[in-house]
Amino acid sequence: MAEQLAGLADDRALLGRTSTAERVSDILRSRVADGYFPPGTRLSEDSIGGALGVSRNTLREAFRLLTHERLLVHELNRGVFVRVLTVEDVEDIYRTRSLVECAVVRGLGEPPYPVRGMADAVAEGETAAAEDDWKTVGTANIHFHQELVALARSERTAELMRSVFAELRLAFHLVDEPRRLHEPYLSRNRQILRALQAGDRRAAETLLETYLADSLERVVEVYRRRVGEEGAP
């Protein structure tokens, strides 16, 4: 915990003079998504508030916002914890992904499409795989799908999916087979990218739909073994 808090203190400068619960929640969301506070971790108000230099009330409001996003959970008389997802949570996340991501691709207008960000994410993942860094491959995969969602040019959609992807990463942090989980999707991301680069959104949607169905099956298989039906590590 000391190492995590030291890193969190570095984020204090991001708050500036107009510190708000929203800014605190942005920092904590990023730290949770990056695995600094793994699922099941109890978040100390005193330690985190001191590291960030914010009041107890501001921190509690930030916790409330992240609890609403299903990243944290408040347990009576125990405190606030980083949420441990259930298998049902993971299945629901993928239902949401399929509804939103496929709709984004289906709703694209005439090509060419601005897929530079997706291309960068594919390259990021391939570089990480060559270095046997499978955690970074998983992060690059999330970046790829964030960039795909950005094609909708909708702040509301981006905000919705930001929370969904952050939840998904909670599941990834408990998986002890990251290579088995992420490696198959390196080439599939590139296939989707190539279809969009060619202006074929229908082919891209078909590839994406199959991709998400296969990914759900694989993630649930691995995650079920790790946490079980009750979501306990």
C-alpha positions in Angstrom: 0.0 0.0 0.0 2.9 2.4 0.7 4.1 2.2 -2.9 0.6 2.8 -4.2 0.1 5.8 -1.9 3.5 7.3 -3.0 2.4 7.1 -6.6 -1.0 8.6 -5.7 0.8 11.5 -4.0 2.4 12.3 -7.4 -1.1 12.9 -8.7 -1.7 15.6 -6.2 -0.5 18.2 -8.7 -3.3 17.3 -11.1 -5.9 18.7 -8.7 -4.7 22.3 -8.9 -6.3 25.0 -6.8 -9.8 24.1 -7.8 -9.9 20.5 -6.4 -13.3 18.8 -6.9 -14.7 15.4 -6.2 -14.9 14.8 -9.9 -11.2 15.4 -10.4 -10.4 13.1 -7.4 -12.7 10.4 -8.9 -10.9 10.8 -12.3 -7.5 10.1 -10.6 -8.8 7.2 -8.5 -10.6 5.7 -11.5 -7.4 5.7 -13.5 -5.5 4.2 -10.6 -8.0 1.4 -10.1 -8.2 0.7 -13.8 -4.4 0.5 -14.0 -4.3 -2.0 -11.1 -2.6 0.2 -8.5 -5.5 -0.7 -6.2 -6.5 -4.3 -7.1 -10.0 -5.7 -6.7 -10.7 -6.4 -3.1 -8.4 -3.6 -1.8 -9.8 -1.5 1.1 -9.4 2.2 0.4 -8.3 4.2 3.5 -9.9 7.6 3.7 -7.0 8.9 5.8 -4.2 7.6 3.7 -5.7 8.5 0.3 -7.0 11.9 1.5 -3.5 12.7 2.9 -1.8 11.6 -0.3 -4.0 13.8 -2.4 -4.4 16.6 0.1 -8.2 16.7 -0.1 -10.8 16.8 2.6 -12.6 13.8 3.9 -15.9 15.1 2.5 -14.4 15.6 -1.0 -12.9 12.1 -0.9 -16.2 10.6 0.3 -18.0 12.2 -2.6 -15.4 10.8 -5.0 -15.9 7.4 -3.5 -19.7 7.8 -4.0 -19.2 8.7 -7.7 -17.1 5.6 -8.3 -19.5 3.4 -6.3 -22.2 4.6 -8.7 -19.9 3.6 -11.6 -19.6 0.1 -9.9 -15.9 0.4 -9.5 -16.1 0.6 -5.7 -18.4 -0.9 -3.1 -19.2 0.3 0.4 -19.5 -2.4 3.0 -21.3 -1.4 6.2 -18.9 -1.1 9.2 -16.0 -2.2 7.0 -15.3 0.7 4.6 -14.9 1.2 0.9 -13.4 -1.5 -1.3 -12.4 -1.9 -4.9 -15.1 -4.1 -6.4 -14.6 -7.7 -7.2 -16.8 -8.5 -10.2 -19.0 -11.6 -10.5 -19.2 -13.7 -13.6 -22.6 -12.2 -14.2 -21.1 -8.8 -14.1 -18.6 -9.8 -16.8 -21.4 -11.2 -18.9 -23.4 -7.9 -18.6 -20.3 -5.8 -19.5 -20.0 -7.8 -22.7 -23.7 -7.4 -23.5 -23.2 -3.6 -23.2 -20.1 -3.7 -25.3 -21.8 -5.6 -28.1 -24.8 -3.2 -28.1 -22.7 -0.1 -28.2 -19.5 -1.0 -30.2 -21.4 -2.7 -33.0 -23.9 0.2 -33.2 -20.9 2.6 -33.5 -19.5 0.7 -36.5 -23.0 0.2 -38.0 -23.6 3.9 -37.8 -20.5 5.1 -39.5 -21.1 7.3 -42.6 -19.1 7.2 -45.8 -15.4 6.4 -45.7 -12.6 7.2 -45.1 -12.8 6.7 -41.4 -10.4 8.4 -38.9 -8.8 5.2 -37.6 -5.3 6.6 -36.8 -5.9 6.1 -33.0 -7.0 2.5 -33.6 -3.9 1.8 -35.7 -1.7 3.2 -32.9 -3.4 0.9 -30.4 -2.8 -2.1 -32.7 0.9 -1.2 -33.0 1.1 -0.7 -29.2 -0.3 -4.1 -28.6 2.0 -5.8 -31.1 5.1 -4.1 -29.6 4.1 -5.2 -26.1 3.5 -8.8 -27.3 7.0 -8.9 -28.9 8.3 -7.8 -25.5 6.2 -10.5 -23.7 4.4 -7.8 -21.8 0.9 -9.2 -21.7 -0.5 -6.7 -19.2 0.3 -3.9 -21.6 -1.2 -5.9 -24.4 -4.5 -5.9 -22.4 -4.2 -2.2 -21.9 -3.6 -1.7 -25.7 -6.6 -3.8 -26.4 -8.8 -1.5 -24.3 -7.2 1.5 -26.1 -8.2 0.0 -29.4 -11.8 -0.3 -28.4 -11.9 3.2 -26.8 -10.7 4.6 -30.2 -13.3 2.5 -32.0 -16.0 4.0 -29.7 -14.6 7.5 -30.4 -15.6 7.1 -34.0 -19.1 7.9 -32.9 -18.0 11.4 -32.0 -20.3 11.3 -29.0 -19.2 12.5 -25.5 -22.1 10.6 -23.9 -21.1 7.3 -25.6 -17.5 7.9 -24.7 -18.4 8.6 -21.1 -20.6 5.5 -20.8 -17.9 3.2 -22.3 -15.2 4.8 -20.2 -16.9 3.3 -17.1 -17.6 0.0 -18.9 -14.0 -0.4 -19.9 -12.8 0.5 -16.4 -15.1 -2.3 -15.0 -13.7 -4.7 -17.5 -10.2 -4.0 -16.4 -11.2 -5.0 -12.9 -11.8 -8.5 -14.3 -8.5 -8.5 -16.2 -6.6 -7.7 -13.0 -7.7 -10.9 -11.4 -6.9 -13.1 -14.4 -3.6 -15.0 -13.9 -3.3 -16.1 -17.6 -3.1 -12.7 -19.4 -1.3 -14.1 -22.5 -3.9 -16.8 -23.0 -6.6 -14.1 -22.6 -5.2 -11.4 -24.8 -3.0 -12.9 -27.5 -5.8 -14.1 -29.8 -7.1 -10.6 -30.2 -4.0 -9.0 -31.6 -4.6 -10.3 -35.1 -8.4 -9.8 -34.8 -7.9 -6.1 -33.9 -5.8 -5.7 -37.0 -8.5 -7.4 -39.1 -11.1 -5.0 -37.9 -8.7 -2.1 -38.5 -8.1 -3.2 -42.1 -11.8 -3.5 -42.8 -12.3 0.0 -41.7 -9.3 1.3 -43.5 -10.8 -0.3 -46.6 -14.1 1.5 -45.9 -16.0 -1.8 -45.3 -18.0 -1.1 -42.2 -20.2 -4.1 -42.7 -17.3 -6.5 -42.7 -15.9 -4.6 -39.7 -19.2 -5.0 -37.8 -19.3 -8.8 -38.5 -15.7 -9.2 -37.4 -16.4 -7.2 -34.2 -19.6 -9.1 -33.4 -17.8 -12.4 -33.6 -14.8 -11.0 -31.7 -16.9 -9.9 -28.8 -18.8 -13.2 -28.6 -15.6 -15.2 -28.6 -14.0 -12.8 -26.1 -16.9 -13.2 -23.7 -16.6 -16.9 -23.8 -12.9 -16.9 -23.2 -13.0 -14.2 -20.4 -15.8 -16.0 -18.6 -14.0 -19.3 -18.8 -10.8 -17.9 -17.3 -12.5 -15.6 -14.8 -14.9 -18.3 -13.5 -11.9 -20.4 -12.5 -10.2 -17.5 -10.8 -13.1 -16.0 -8.7 -15.9 -18.5 -8.9 -19.6 -17.8 -9.1 -19.6 -15.6 -5.9 -16.9 -13.3 -7.1 -14.6 -14.0 -4.1 -10.8 -14.1 -4.9 
